[in-house]
């Protein structure tokens, strides 16, 4: 724009995308927005405070067990604006058998979208992405589900949900 005295004014605008995930990096002590489910009599997961195993901050969602594991962590959002969204997560880990399976998933409007991935070693961060999630009724359920062999291990961190278009 131009001021009254003729001085030109410019402004640099950086659009920071909003991350709609609640407690996306697990740094807040209250983790009740995250629903963890597992098959079997003991929970192979915990919220671990160890910066070396976190993608950002100090806390990550960690898994390990003496037994085969089948678990998920998910969150449900109910007040999203209509539009197209992108979901990303970070994960690292290892000692997986060929039969292990991991996927990022998103459920919107009764339709499930998934993106499979595999962890391949400590601090070798994977970032599966689902980039065309259409929200029309303001609801989204999303998370990560894993089936993995005994003594495999890893962490999940930094869920990110951004709106990419109207």
N, C-alpha and C positions, 0 to 999 in steps of 0.2 A: 504494500500500500504506500501512499504518499501522505506525509504530514502537511499541515497548512503552509509551512515555510518552504515546501519543495523537497525536504529531506526524504530520501527513499528508505523504506524500512523493509528488511526481509526477516523472515523467521524460519528456522529449521525445525521441522516437525518430525518427531520420531513416534511412530505408532507402535506402542508396546502391546502385543497381543495379550488379551486376558486369558489366564489359565483358570478354567472353571472348576477344576478338580479341588475338592476340599482336602486339606492336609496332604498335598501331592507328593511330598518328599518325606513324610512320616516324622518330621522334626517336632511337631507338636505332640505333647504327651497324650492328649485325648485322641484316640484312634477309633472311636465308636462309629465314625462315618464309614469305616472299612469293615466289610463283612467277610470273615475268613471261614471257609468250610473245608472239611477234610474227611476222608474215608479212613476208618480205623479207630483205635481207642486212644491214640495219642497224637497231639498236634505237632506236625513236623516243622512248624513255622514259628517265628517270633519277630518282634520289632527289635532289631539289634543296633546298639550304639557302638559303632566302630567305623571311623572315617575311612579306613583303608578299603572297606567293603561297600561303601556308599558311593553313589554317582555324584551326589552333591551333599553338603552338610555332613552330619555324623550318623544319621539313622537310616536304615534300610529295612525292607521286608526280607527276612532271611529264612532259608530252608535247609534242613539236613535231618537225616534219620538213619537208624540202623536197619530200617525196613523200607520196602517200596512205598512210594509216596503218591498220593492222588489228592490234590488240594486246589483251592482257588481263593483269590482275594478279589473282592469287587466293591463297587460303590454305585449308588443310584442317585441321579440328579433329577429333580422334578420341576425346575423353574428356568429351563433354558429358552432363550429366544429361538423362534423358528430360523432355520438356515442350514448351512452345510458346515460340518465340523471335522477337525482332524484330531486323532488320538495317537499319542506316542508314549512308549514306556522304555525304560532302560533296564537291562538285565545282564548279569555275568555269573559265571559259575563253571562247574566242571565235573569230571568223572561220570559223564552220562553214557548210558548204553545206547545202542542203535535204536532201541525200541522206545526211548524216552520221547515224550511229546510235550511241547509248550506252545501256548497260543495266547495272543492278545485278542480280546473279543469286545464287541460293542453290540448292544441290542437296542434298536430304536424302531418304533412303529411296528413291533411284532417281528421284525426281521433281524437276524443275527449276521454280523460280518466278522470274519476272523482273519488273523494274520499269524501264520506259524513261524517259529524261530527256534534256534538252538544255541545254547551257551557252549563256549569252546575253550574256556580257560579264565583264570583269575584276571580281573581288570580288563578283559577283552569285551568291552561293553557292546551289546547288540541294542539296536533301537527300532524294534518293529513298529510300523506305522499303519494306521487305517485312515485313509485321507478323504473319504467321500461319504461321511455319515450325514444322512439327511434327517433333521429333526423337525417334525411338524407339530407334535403334541406336547412339547417341552420336556419330555422324559427321555432319559438315557441311562441304561445300565451297562457298565463296562468293567473289565478287569482282566486278570491273567489267570489261566488255568494250566496246571502242570500234572503230568503223570511221569514220574521218574523213579529210577532204580535206587535201591538201598545204597547209602553212603555217597550218593551224588549230592551236590551242594550248590548254593548260589544265593544271590540277592537280586531283588527287584527294587527299582527306585525311580523317582521323578516321573510319575504319570503326568502327562500334559494334554489338556483338551482345549484347543483353540477354535474359535469360529473363523472360517476362512472365506465365507461369502453368505449373502442373504438368500 
